[in-house]
Amino acid sequence: MLKCSFCHGRPLMQCTECENKLYCKSCSQDHISFHEANSSKCNFEAIKKIFSEEKMSKLKKCIQEYIIIINIQKDNIIKEALKLKETIESMTKISLEQLDLMIEEYEAFSKLEAFGIQDIMLAEDFLKRQLVFEYPSFTKVEGILIKNSKIIKTYGEPPNESLLSSKYNLYIQSHTDTISSLAISNNNQFLVSGSSDKTVRLWNILEKKQIFIYKGHTGIVTSVAISNNNEFIISGSIDTTLRVWNFYEKKSKAILKGHSSEVLCITITNDNKTLISGSLDMTIKIWNLTTKILILTLSGHFNRVNSLSLSKDNQTLVSGFKDSSILVWSLSKRSRLATINGHYQSVNSVVISNNNEFIVSGSDDKTIRIWNLHTYKQKAVLTGHEYYVCTVSITNNDKYAVSGSEDYSIRVWNLIEKTQEVILRNCSSIIKSIAITNGDKFFVFASEDKIVTMFDFYDKLQEVAIQNYVGKISSVAKTRNNKFIVTGNKDNIIRVWRLCKENNQFDTKNCLYKKENNDVIEKNGLIKILGFEGSTMRKWELGEDNQGKYCNNQCGVDWRMAVTGENCFLVVGFYRGIIKLCEFFKRKDSRAFQGHIDTITSVAMLEDNKYAASSSKDCTVRLWDLIEKNEDAVLKGHLGAVWKVVVSSDNKYLISGSEDKTVRLWNVNEKKLETVLEGHTCPVKSLLIQNENQFASVSETELLIWDIQQRKYITKLPVYMVYAFNENDMLCVTLSNKLNALLFWDLKEKYKYKLLKKCNLIKEDLTLSKKNCFLTQQTFGLVSNNHILLWNLLDDKQISILKGHTKNIISIAVSKDYSLLVTGSEDMTTKVWYIQKKQLIATFIDHSNYISCVAITNDNNFVISGSYDMSIRIWNLSTKEIEFILKGHNNAVIFLALSNDSKYLASFSWDKTLRVWNLDNKKEIKIIVFQSDKICVAFSKNSKFLVTTTNKSLINVIYFDKSSQDSHIQSIKSGIDFIELTYNNKFVVIGYDDCTIACYNLIKKKLEISITLQDNKIPKIAVSENLNKVYIATGFGISVLSIDKKFLKHKMFFNQSVEQYFNDEFEDKITLMPEISKLG
């Protein structure tokens, strides 16, 4: 149906000047105001829509079907009328005339080329519904002849997301990492899940709640199973052990040891006496569950055992292996019966039918195959999945198979017809495990994003989703009584957390929410976190119980929040321009305020809690009356998006900063513009209140401190862009937009020793990172399109340019001795340059796509390149020939990193795998699968392990020695931007995209210290070789963090006025330099 482009109400007209966007009555008035404010033309017309040829064809086809059905109804009426001709002749005539009239109307409708608003609604009704007549029948005085109805057409599609969330909105605290395996009890009452968080969890399906957490494994739990008598649970783990858990006593009964590597799959015989396990050590082991003793080891494969399935008579075992084969074993003879080949990639899942007649298997080759269990011949190949098939399960009646894949879909296959029955697309993540209940009413599936979903097999509806509170928090607000925290997240849910009374920590026992903060302002105990892209406001009251409350956001992904002083209301702004006021204690939306016609960028509360202010990309600031629940004022004047609005300390003024480079003061009482403050040379992105008469505004290039009474800025402090940082040579280079120059700083002597002008070749859109610039004692290099700009720091007379690539340079690497530069380009070549002589010494051509990443070994003998062609190539710099090709990734290789001894190479790809290679034997030694396509990696200085993070809140420590166990550290937040290791390998330093830095102790696995920055720029850091020191370069200067002493010293300021301001002793001063915010 037609909806307003902004509020989704019923539209009345369209604006031909704005791409024919649709507007309701209310939004059309705001749209007129928008055009008036921007002096642009506004032209409203009646809604007219021309259907596509495809839709028009479907519509005409539907109408023809209607006509056919009507004619059939006519025939049926005549058939019945002949029986009662004399009594119903008149009634029949009238009915046929009415039906003929319907035909004329439908035929006339099918000839339309353009449709009015009523016609569009009627056409949509035709397309969605089927015309069905009741069969004609007669009474003595009445007749049912032309009564009809239209039923919803169904095409076997899964229910839409809004239906599932509105009808089954139930979320339960769950695992903190990927769920790898599921099992359902025989009575369908209990669900067991195993996870990468090293736990096994027991759930009551009927009550939809978690019952118990089994802890003990020291590694990822890969598989779980429940005995038929429901007395015990078995779990297998990468810690090489199997554990037997008592179902009723909720404790561990035995630990089974015998495998030499990760346990990947398990199964239990129907008599509950025998356990069978498969492992990465390429063996299958059979255990006596009564005595807890290993009975037998089956060998025969040359790769890991991925899956096991046991026949119902306990006589036959089937195993699937990574080498693409399936083995069939006789348990009574304890020998192999057959080897089945047909898949051409890893077999990830096998299952035997309940009638013991056939095998179903799923593979990395994207297929599901059906095999005869007796002849071992292939019966069918089922295709449809677009990526690896991870798991397969069969219904108890052997009629259907359910498969889950890395293509984020679940498919139901008819095993009798050998056809695809149902597709559930757009699952939230990779499907890791599927289990089907007895009776085949439900199947339960686990995805890689920690969600367990139960799906009704017959009604095709989601029954319950079990989901944990994890994710990137985008906005947070704390009540003045410090009892509650409110968070907003990317899952469109707002959560309310009650703070524990003892230690002021979060009580996360029953909470249900997600997202991440950007800008924190605290005033009189009220914390407001603002500054994200969002646009609707809501308000909730807080109860006195400890259970977290929530409200679904149906208005957008991102939001801004603020809490009123008396803790009664929460105000939230969403991206569609809607403000919502929500009552905490009633836990419901109190009011939705509509007025903004573009994204809301920030929200602020006035001290009296009667008003809220919001800023938006629609160039306006709006004031909302929270008592009367209506819009109080629209403040117009800005000529660009308004990024921030704050309230002055005395509540007299609203202060707004905009894309138009101005700051504006608005009189709250008079609802009008007080003054326009000019002085910025770039858009104003942030505002900070200093005291009753002063505030600061921040742009990309300067920070201005304003005097409200004098209506002018009293201090202007430059904000520098840090290009590169080299702590070994004690150098730092920054860009000054004002001077159009590069400034080089000597960290040791604390002075600016070099200023290089003529920097007009430096583009504003260049993002400064290790990929496009480098700095040595003598040279600074910067990528610009398809060439390299070089500055000689010894004689700064001119810029040297290295030319050779024909397309953009994507990545660079500099040798350890700073003599060689390696570049990779979109022209599919890798080039090596001698920096001192500024000349090209080698060009490597062999890749079939862009060169996305490059590296060079410490001895300068080998160059390594990664490409979009999914391969990694090793080049011999002496012979100028290719040395070796590393293959394994299934998508573009986007990251390369070498260990300090150049023995190990880490590569990351868009296939979301990190692979570690031994460059001595050119073998792959580690594969780690991530949920994200963005990671950070750092090798230890002793080259024994690496630390990696994703944009999730987990730090992974991965060892190259198989005898060492990989470990994890929980990060204080997500949104990780960079990572560095100290030289003693004891600490890892992490930078987050909200401009904070945290240092973690790798030995104690805990946070040591956290640093906050004030310039709204992601900093550059460098780890010193001396005493665990970390240099932090921000827009104002350089600070040095001593991790051992937990002391932060500001070593150097880029500007004397910044230093003077920092050293001045007066109250309410805005902190410019980094500060320690938390000690571990």
N, C-alpha and C positions, 0 to 999 in steps of 0.2 A: 504493500500500500504506500501511497505518497506520504512523505513526512517532511516537516520543516527542516531545512538544512542545519539548524542550530538547536532548537529545543525538541525536535521530533514530534511536535504537535501537528494538527491538521493544517496543511498549507492552503492559502487562498490565492496566491499570486506568485509570479516569478519575475526576477530582475534580469532584463536582457543585457544589462551592462556588466553583470557579474556572473557570466557563464550560465545564465538561466537558473541560478540557485533559487530554491523554493522558500517562501517565508509565510509564517502564520500572521495573524493580525498584530500580535504583540511585537514579534521580531521585525515586522516590516517597518514599524515606527522607529525602532532602533537603527534599522538599516538606512532609513532616510536621514537620520541624524548623523550617521557615519559618513554618508556622501556629502552632507552639508559641511561637516568638519573638515573634509578633505577637498572641498570645492570641486567635487566630481559629479558627473551626471548620473541620475537615478531614473530608471524607466521601468515601471511595473506594468505587466500585462497579465491577462488571464492565462492560466496554465494550459499550455499546449505541448503535447509530446508526440513525437513520431517514433513508432516502434521500429526496431531493427527488422531486417528481412526475415531473420530466423524466428523472432518472436511473432511477427505478423503471420508467418506460415503456420506456426503452432496454433495461433488464435483461430485462423480460418479452418484448420483441421479440427479443432475442438468444436467449432460451430457446426461443421458438417456432421460430426458425431452426434451433436445435439439433434440435428434435423433427422438423422437416421433413427435415433431413439424415439423421437416424436412420431415418426411414421409408423414405427412398430407399435407404439401406444395406440395410434389410430386403428390399426388393424385389430388390436386386442379389444378395443371398445366396440368395433363393428361386430366382432365375434360374439361378444356378450349381448350386444343390442338386438341381434337377431333372435335371441331367446325370449326377449321381452319387448318385441317390436312395438306393439300397440301402446304399452304404458310408458315407454321411455323415448318414443320417437322425437318428441319435442326437446327433451333433455339432451339427447344425442346430437341433434342438430346444433344446439347452442354450444355444446362442448367442442364439436368439430370446428365450428367457426372460431372459437377462442384459440384452439390449437393452431389453426391456419394463420390466425393473427400473430401468434407467437413465432411461427415460421417466418412470416414476412418481416417481423422486427429483427429476428436473428440474421436473416439474409441481408437486410438493409445494413445491419451493424457490420457484417463481414466485408462490406464494400467501402467502409470508411478508410480514409488514408491518414487523417489527423484526428486526434481524440481530445475532447474536452475533459474537464475534471471528472464529471459524472461518468463519461464514457470510459475513462481510464480505470475508475473504480470498478465499473461493470466488467471491463475486459479482464482485470486481475481476478475478479470473482469467477469468470469463465475458466481461466487457466488453472485455478486452484481447486475447483469443485467439479464433480460429475453430476449430470442431470439424471435423476432417477424418479420414475413415475410409480406410484402405487398401482397395482393391478386393478383395473376397473371392476367395481361391484355395485350392485343395485339393491335398494330396499323398496318398499312399496311406494314411498314418496320421495326418496332421495337417491342420489347416485354419486359415487366417487370415481370421477373420470379423468380429471386433469390435475389432481393434486400431485405435486412433485417436490423433490428436495435435492440439494446438492451436497454430496459427501466429499470430504477431503481426499484428493488423490494421493496415493502413496507409491513410492518407487523403491522401497527397501533401503532408503537412506537412514543413517543414524539420526537420533534426535538432535536438534540444534542446541548449541551451548546455553543459550538463554533459558530454554525449557528445562534443561538439566539443573542449572544453577538455581532457578526459582523453585523447582519442585523438590529437589533433593539437595538442599544446601546444608550439608553436614560435614564438618571437618574435624578430624581427631588427631591429637598429637601423635606423632609417629617417629620414624627413624630420622637421624640427623645426616644420613648419607644414603647413597643409592641402595634400593631394595633389590636384591639379587635372586631371591627364591621365595616361593610360596607353597604352602601345603594346607589342605582342608581336611578336617576330621570326618570320619565316616558318617557321623550323625548331623553333619552340616552346621554344627553350632560354633565351631572354633576354627580360627585361621591362625597359622603360624607363618611368620616372615623372618627371613635372614637378610642381613644388610652389611654394607661396607663399613658401618659404624661399629662393627664387631659384636653386635648384639643379636639375640633371637627374641622376638616379641610374640606374645600370645594375645589374640583378640577374640572377644565374644561377638560373633557375627550378628546374633539376634539383638543384643543390646547396643551394638555399634560402639564398643568401647574397648580400650586396652586393659588387659587383665594383669599381665606380668611381663617383666623384662629379664631374660636369662643372660647373665654376663659371665664371662670367663675366657672367651676366645681372645687371643692377642693379635689376631689378624682378621681380614675381611671374611665374613660368613658367606660362603658361596652356595650352599645347598642346605635344605631342611626337609624332614619327612616326619610323619606321625604314624605310629603303629596302629594297626587295625582295631586293637582293643582300647585305643586312646589312653594307654597307660604311660607311654613315654614318647619323647621327641628326640630325634637325632639331628645333629647339625655337623656340617663339614666346613673347614676353613682353610685359608691360605697359610695358617700357622702349622699346617701338616697334620693336624689332629682331627679326630671326630669326638664329639661329646654326646653322652647320653643324659638326657634331662628327665626327671620324674615329672609327669604331667600334673599330678595332684599335689605333690609336696613342694613343687616349684624350686627344685634344687638339682645340682649336678650329681649323677649317680656314678659316672665313669668317664675316663678320658682314654680313648683308644689311639695308640701311637704305633706307627709302622710305615707309613708313607714317608718318603724322603723329600717330597715337595708338596705343593698345594693340592688339597683335596677339592675336586671340582664338581663331583656329582655323587649322589647316594640313592639307594633304594632298599626297601625292607620286604622280606617275603611275607606272604599272607598269613603264615602261622606265627609271625612275630618272633621267630627264633633266629633268623639270620639277617645280617646287614651286609650289603655289598657297596663298595666305594670305588670311585675312579679318580685318577690323580694326574697331575702334571708330570709325575715321574714315569708315565707311560705304562702303569700297571693297574690291574683291577684286584682288589683285595676282598676276601670273604671272611666275615667275622661271626663268631657265635655270640649272640646277644645275651644268652643266659650266663655263660662263663666269662664273657668280655674278652675272649681270646681269638687271635688271628688263626683261621683255619687253613686258608689257601691263598696263593698269589697267582693270578693269571697274567701272562705276558704274551705279547704277539704284535704289538704296534710300535711304530717308530716315532710317535708323537703323542701329545697329551690326550687323555680320555675326557671328552666334553660332556657326554651324556650316557645314562644307563636306563634300561627299561626291562622289567621282569614280567614274564607271562603269568597269567592268573593261576596256572597249575604249578608254578614255581620250578618248572623244568627247563625253561629256556631264558637265556639272558641275551640282550642285544646292547651293543655299545657303539657309540658314535665317536669318531676321532678327528682331530684336526687335519690328519693327512688325507681327508676326504673319503675314507673307507668306513664301512659298517661291519662289525664282526658279530657273528651269532655263536653263542656258547651253550653247551649242554652242562647244566649244573650237576646232574646225576653222574655223568661221565667225567666231569671236570676237564673238559677238552673243548677245543674250537671246532664248530661244525662247518662254518662257511665264512668266506669273506665276500662282502657285497660291494661292488664298485659301480659307480654311475655318476655320483656327484663329482664335481671337479674342483671344489674348494671345501674348506672345513665343514664337517658335519657337526652342528651345534646342538641338535636335539633329536632324540629318537623316542618312539613310544610304540608299544605293542597293543593291538586291538584287544578288547575284552573277550572276544571269541577265539583268540589265539590264531587268527587266520592271516593277518597281515601286519606290516610295519609301516609307520609313517615317519618320515625324517625331514628335517629342515636344515638348510645349509647356507653358507656364505655365498653360494652361487645364485641366491635369490629364489630358489625353487623349493617346493615341497614334493617329495616323491613317495609313492606307495609301492611296497614290495610284498610279494607273496612269502609268507613266513616258512612255507614248506619247500617251495621250489627255488626260493631266493631270487626270483626274477622280478623285474620292474613291471608294475601294472599300470602306472600312470605318472605323469609329471604335471604338477599344478604350478602354473606361473601367474604372476600378477604383482608380487612384491617388487619394489623398486630398489631395495637394498637388502643387506644381510637378513636372513631369517634367524632370529635368536631363540625362539621357543615354539614348541608345538604340543598340543594336548588333544585327546580324543574324548568325545562324549561317551557316557556309559552304554548307550545303545548302539555305538559304533557307526552312527549315521553321519556324524559331522566331526571335522577336525578344526581346531581354532589355532591360528598362528599369529605370532607377534614379531615385529621386525624393527630394524633400525630406520625404516622409512616412516616411523611414527604412526603406523597403522596396524590394525588388527583385522584379520580376514577369517571368515567362517566358510569352510569348504564342505560341499556335499560329497561324501565319500562313495556314495552309491552312483551318482550321476557323474562324478569326477569333475564337478564344476564349482565355481565360486558362488557362494550364496549371499553373503553380506560383507560389506566393507565398512569398518569404523575408521574414518580418516581423522587427521588432525589431532591425534592423541598428543598429550603434553610433552612426551619425551620418548626415548627408545624403550620399547617393551622388553622387559627382562625375563618375566616369568608369567605363566598362565596356569590356573588350576580351575577345574570344573567340579561343581557340587554333585553329590549323588542325586539322581533324579533329573539332572541336566537342566535345572531351572535357571541357575546362575553360572556365569564364569567370572573368575576374579583375576585381574591382571595387575602386575606391578611395573611401573615405568621408572626410568633412570632418575627422574626428578623427585624421588622419595614418595610418590603417590601410589596408593593402592585403590583400585576402583572395582566395584562390583557391578556387573551388568546383567540385566534381566534378559535371558536368552530368548524368551518368547515375546515379551512386550517391547523389546529393543529400547529399554530405558535404563539409565544409570541409577543404581539403587542406593549406593553410598560411596563417598570418596573419603579415604583416610589420608590426611595430609598434615605434614608437620609445619611448624612456624620456622621457616628459614627463608632467606632472601635478602634483597637489598632494600633497606629502609630509606624512604625518600623524604619523609617529613616526620618530625617528632615534636610533641608539646608536653610540658609537665605542669600539673596543677599547683597552685600556690601552697596548698597544705602538704605538698610533697608525697601524697598518698598514691597518686596515679600517674602513669605515663601513657600517652596516646601516640600510636605510630600509624603512618600511612605507607602503603607498599604497592609494588607493581602488580600484585595479584588483585588489585582493585578492592581491597578489604581494609577497613580501619579497625585496629585492635586496641583495646583498653587493658593496660597492665596494672595490677595492684602492687605497690612496692612493699616488700617484707618489712615489718616493723623493727626487726632486730638489726639488720645491717644495710637497710636501704637498697637491697638488691631486687632485681626483677623476679617476681613469682610467675614463672612461665608454665605452671602446671596444667592449666586448662585454656590457654589462650589461643586465639584463632586469627592472626594477621600477617602483613609484609610491606618494605620499601627503604629509601636512604636520604639523610639530611644534607643540607647544603649551606645554610647560613643560620647561625644561632644567636639570638638576642635574649638576654635575661634582664628583667626589670622587676624589682620588688618580688622576687621569688617566682615570677612567671617566665617560663622559657618558651620562646616562639622560634620555631625553625622554619625558615622561609627560603624562597629563591629557586624553586623548581618550576618546570613547565607543567602547569596544571590548570584546572578551571571550574571547580564547583565547591561550595562550602556546605559542611554539615555540622550538626551540633548534638552531643550526647551527654546525658547525666551519668555520673559514676555511682554504682551501688557499693554497699559495704562488704559484700562477699568477695572471695578471692578469685572467683571465676572470671576469666577474661570475656568481655562482650565485644560484639562486632556489628558492623553494618556493611552491607555490600555496596560498592560504588558502581552504579550502572551508567555513570556519566563520563568516564574517561580513565586513562591509565594513571596520570600524574596529578598531584594536587598540592595545595598549600594549606597549612593549618595554624590556628591560634586558639587558646583556651581563655575564657573569661575569668576574671579575678575571683568570683565566688565559686568557681569550679562547676557551675551548673551547665554551661554550654560549650560545645566545640564548634568552631567555624572552619569550614573547609572550602577551598576553591579548586575547581576542576578545569580541564582544558577547553571545555565547550562553552565557557563563559557563564557558567551557572554558579551561584553562591548558595550553599546549603547550611541551615542552622539546625543543629541537632541537640536534643536534650539527653544528658548523660543518664540520669536516674531512670527515665522512661525508656532509654535505649531505642530511640526512634527518631526519624527525621521530623523536625519541627516545622521547617519551612525551606523551600527552595526559592532563591532569589535569582531571577533572570533579568539580564540587562546587557551584560558584556556580549559582544558578538565575535570575540576571538579569545585566545588562550589567556587565562588568568595567571599572572606571573608572581604575585605575592599577596599576602593578606596580613593585616595588622589590626589589633584591638585597641580601642581607646580605654583610658583608665576607668571610666565610669561603667564600663561593660554594657553600655547601652548602644554603642555604635561599633561597627566594623568597617574597615576600609580595604579596598582591593584595587590592584593595578592590573593592567591587561595590555596585550599586544594591539588592542583596538584603539590605542592612543589616549585612553581615558583613565581617570581615577574615579571610583564610585564609593559613596558613603551609604551604608545600610543601617536602618533603624532596626535593632534586634528586638525591641519591645513591640513596636507596631508591625514588625515583620514586613517592611517594604523598603523600596529604594528611596533614600532621603535626598541624594544629590548626585548629579553627574558633573564631574569637574573636567572640562575640556580646555585644551590649550597646547598640549604636547603635539609635536609634528611627527613623532615616531613612537614605536612601542615603548610603553612604560615598564621598566624592568623591576623597579622596587618602590614600595611605599612604606614609610615608617611614621610614627607619631612622635612629636616633640615631647620632651619630659613634662612640660606643663599642660599638655593636651590641647594647646591652642592651635597648633598647626599640623597639617599633614605635609610630609616632605616626600617628593617623588623624583626619581632619576630616570632618564629616558635615553632612547636611541638617538634623539635629536641633540645630544651632548649638553643638555641643560638640566638644572635642578630647579624645581618649582615649589614654592611655599603656598599652601592653601589655608585660608582662614576657616577653621572648623565651624565656628558659630555662624558666620555670614555666608558660608558655602561659596566662597569665591576665591579667585586667584589673588594672592597677596603680592608676590613678586616673582620674577624670573631671574635665577642666578646663573650667570654665564662665566666660563673660565676653562671648562674642559675642552680638550682637543679630540676626544674619543667618546663613544657612547658611555653613559654612566650606568654601571652594572650593579653597584652595591652602595648602601648607605649605613652609617654607623652613628648612633647617638652618643655624644661625649658627655654633655651636661645640659642644664636648662637653656643655655644660650649658645651652645656650640654642637656641631655635628660634622661628620666627615663623609665625603663622597669619593668613590673609587672608580677609576676607569682603567683601561689597559696600560696607560702611560703615566698617570699621575693620581695622587691623592690630595684632595683639597679639604682644608678645615675651614668651616664657615662660621661667622658670627651672625646669629639670627637678628639681633637688634640692628647691627650696622648694615645688614643685607649685603655682605661681601665676604670673600674668602680672606682669611688672615694668614694662612700658611699654605704653600703649594710645595708638595714633596714629589719628586720624580719616582716613578715605578719603572724599574729596568727589566728588560727581557733578557734572561740568562740564556746564552747560546750554548756554551760548552764549559766544562769544568775539568781541570786536570790537577788533582791534588799532589801527584808525584813531583811535578815541576812547579807546584804552588802557583798555578795560573788560573784565571777565570776571565771569560770574555762575555761582554754584555752588549746589547744594541741600544743606542740612544736614538729614538725617532726624532727628537728635537734637533740633535746635531747631525742626523743622518750619518752616524759614525759608529764604528765598533770600538768599544773601550776595553782595554786589557788591564787586568789588575794583578798586582804581585801580592799574594796572600801573606808571604813571609814579611815583607817590608810594609805591608798595609798601605799601598799607594797605587794610584793609577799611573802606569808607566808607559802606556802606549795609547794613542788615539789614531785610528785609521779612518779617514773620510773616504769620499767617493764610493759610498755603499749603496748607490741607487740600484745596483743589480740585485740586491737582496729583496726578495718579494715578501709582502706581508703575510702571504698564505703559507710560507714555509714553516712547518712544524719542527721545532728543534729537538732532535733526539740523536741517539747513537747511529741511526741509520743515515743521517744526511750531513753530519759535520764531525770534525775531529780537531784536536788542539794538541800541539807539541811545544817544546821550548822555542822552536824556530818558526813553526808554520801553523796557520789556521786554515782549514779547508771547509768548504761549504758547497753542497750540491745545489745547482740551479738548472732545472730542466734536464738537458742532455749533456751538460758539461760541469766541470768542477772549478770553482773559484778558489784560488790560493793567495793568501796574504803572507808575505815573508816578514816576520817580526823583527828581523835584524836590520833590513833596509826596506822600510815601508814606503817605497817609491811608487810601486804600481801593483796592480792585481794581475796575477798570472792565471790563465785559463787553460785547462786541459780539455781538449776536444777530441772526439773520436766516435762516440756513440751517436747513432742516428735517431734514437728515441729516448724518452725520459729514463734517467737513472733511478732505479728503485732502491738499491741498497749499496752500502760501502763497508769496507773493513780495512783496518790499518794494521800492519805487522807490529809485533811486539817491540821491535827496535825502531819503529817509526820510519823505516826506509822505504817501504812499499805500500801502495794503496791499491785495493781491489774494488772494482765496481761491477755491479750487475744491472742490466738494463732491459727495458721492454723490447729492445731490438734482438733479444735472445742470445746476446753475447756477454761473456765475462772478460773484462780487461784488467791488466795489471800495469801499474804505473810506478816509475821510479821517482819518488817525491822530490829529492834534492835536485835532480837534473830536469825534472818536469817533462819526462818523456814516457811514451808508451813502450813497454818491453814485451808484452804478450797479449794475444787475443785468442780466447777459446770459444769455438763454435761447435755445438753438438745438440744443445737443447732444442726442443720443438715448441717452446712457449717462453713467456717472460721469465727472467732471472729475478726471483723474489728475495733471495738472501745469499750472502757470500761469507766466507771465512778463510783465514790463512793460518797455517800451522806455525808454531813458535820458531822452528828452524828455517822458515821461509822456503821449504822444499815443495809444499803442496798447497794448492788452492782448492777450496770446496765451494760448490755452487748448488743451491736448491731452486727448483723451478715449478712453475704452474703445470708442467708436464708430469708431475707427481714423482719425479726422480731426483736423486742427489748424485752429482758427479764429482769425482776426485781427479784433479789435474796435476801432473808432474811439471813443476815450473822449470826444471832443468831441461827436460826433453821437449817441453811444450806439447805433450801428448796426454790423452786421457788415460788415467791409471785404473779407475774402477768405477762402476755404476752401482749405487745402493738403491734397491727397490723394495717396496713394501707398503708405502703410503698409497691410499686410494683417492687422494685428492691433492690439490696444490700444496707444495711444501712452502711454508711461509716464514719459518724461523730456523736458524742454525746457531749453535753455540759449541765452542770447543773447551774441553777441560784445560787446566793450566799446563799439564804435561803433553797436551795434544794427543793423548791416547784415546780419549772418548769424545764422541760427537753426539750432541742431542739435536733432534730435529722434530719440528711440530708442523702439523698439516691441518688443512680444513676438514680432514676426516676425523678431527678431534682426538687424534692419538699423538702422544709424545713417544718417540722411539730413541733408544740409546744404542749407539753402535760402538763396537771395539774396532778401532782403525788399524790395529795390528793384524787381525785376521779378517777384517771387513765383515764381521758377523753382528747381527742384531742381538743384543743381550737383554733388553727390557722393552716392554710395551705397556704404556699406561693410557687408559681410555678416559677422556674427560667429557664433561657435559657442555663445555664451553669451547668456542673457537678462538678464544683469546687467553693466552697464558703468559707468565713471566718465569724466567729460568735463571738460576745462578749456580755455577759449579763451586764446590769447596776449593780452597787454596791447595789442599793436599790431593785433589783429584780423586777422592774416594767416594764422594756422594754429590748429589745435586739437590737443590731446593727449588720447588716449583709451586706456583700458585695459579689459580684461575680467578675469574671475577666472582667466584663463590668464596665464602669465608672459611677456607681451609688451606693450610700450609702443608705441603707434602715433602718429606725428606726421603729420597730414593737412593739406596746404596747400590754400588756396582758389584760388591762382593756378595755372593749368594748366601754366605753364612750370617750376614747382617740383616736384621729385620727392618723393613721400611716402617716409617712412623708418620704421624700427623700431629699438627698443632692447630688448635682452633684460633682463628683470627678474631680480633675484636670487632671487625666489620668486613663487609665485602667491598667491591669496587677497587681492587688492587691495581696500581698503575706501574710500579717498578719494584725491583727486589735486588738487594746486594748482601753479600756475606762478608763478615770481618775476617781479617787475616789469620786469626787463631781458630777459625771455623766454629766459634762458640756462639756467635750472635748472627741473626738475620735481621736486616733493616728493610722495612717495607714502606712504600709510599702509597697513599690512597688518593682516589680521584676527588675527594672532598678536601684536599690540601692538608692532610694530617700525615704524620710519620710515626711508625711504631717499631720498637725494637724487641725481638723475642729471643729468649735463651733457648738454644737448641738442646742443651743437656737437660735442663729442668722442664722444658716444654711449657714455658709460661711467658707472659708479657713482662718485660723489664721496665720499659719506659715508653711514654707516648708524648708526642710533640704536636702542638697546634700552630698553624701559620695564619697570618692576618691579611695577606695581600691577594687572596683569592686566585693564586697561581700555583700550579703543581710545581714543586721545587726541583732543582737539580741537586743530587747528593754525590759524594765521593767518600769512600772508606779509606782511611789512612792506614799505612803499614804500622803506625806507631800507637801502641796502647789502646787499641779499640776506639779510636776517635772517628767521628763521622762529621764531615764538612757538609753544611746545608746552605745552599745558595738560593736566596729568595729575591723578590723584586726590590728589596731595600738594602740588602747586604749579605754577608756571610757569617754564619754562626758555627761554632764547633761544639759537638756533643761528646762528652766523655761518658761512655756507657758504664764503665766500671765504677766511676765516681758518681754517676747519675747527676752530672752537672752540665749546664748549658751556658756557654760563654759566647758573647757576640764579638767576633774577631775583627770585623771590618764593615764599615758602612760605605755605600756607593756614593753618598752625598753628604756634605757637611751639615746641611740643614736637617737631614734625617737624623744624623748623629746628635745634633744639638737638641732636637725635639725629644729624642729618646732619653737623653741625659737630664733634661729639665725635670725638676722636682715640683710637680703640682698635681692636685687631685683630678680624678676623672680623665686622665690622659688615655688616649687610644693606644693600645699596644701594637707596635708595628712589627717587631721582630718575633721570631718563634718563641714559644713558651712551653715549658713542661706542663702537661695537663694531667698526667696520671703516672704513678709509679707502681710497678708490679710488686 
